Amino acid sequence: MAKTPMVLSGLALVALVTGGTAWAGTAQDSSQGAPTPSPAMTGKGPHVGHHELVRFASAVRAIQPVDEQAHKVLMNPHLAASQKRADLAHYDHKITTTLQHYHLSPVTYETLLHKAQVDPSFAKRTERILKKG
């Protein structure tokens, strides 16, 4: 498997931790307490057209600073758990708003993040768009 670009893997982590955007389309496994990937996430999925790829890459670029802020909150040992939850909920709202701006649902974004992790060709296409800036 190809190495996942750092931006994409970091965003997946924050979305998972916030419990919002990235896991909006998953079921909860009651025996393990962990999200179970939806059927759309289990394979490489269908081809993603250029326009959707550009919207996805634009969303990734816009979400990256929010991701960095959320990581700081997660790693701050001086923040109370309730403050962390409040801050992360705020960041989740920012992510959701950004996705709406780029006409992506949280489930679509989650699926494309997963596709970038399992499909080296898609990851390369995404990175090319991100580098064009």
C-alpha angles and dihedrals in degrees: 000000000000121000112264114238110256094238093055096046092047092052091050090053095052093045089051093048094048089055091221130082104021098043097040091107099046135093122236116241102220094198095055101024089226128119116261114218116247117244090259089061099053098078141029089273130205125326114280115224123230096255094051090046091053091049090049094049091047090052091049090051092049094045096049095084090048088050090053092050091049091051090054090053092048092050096044107105091189096065119092116239091247091054091048090052091049093048093046091049088053091051090047089055090051090051092049091049091049091051090051090051090055093043094245125133118222088248092052091048091049091049092049091048089053091046089054088054097050104029113064092190092055091045090054092048090050093048091051091055091046091052092052085064 
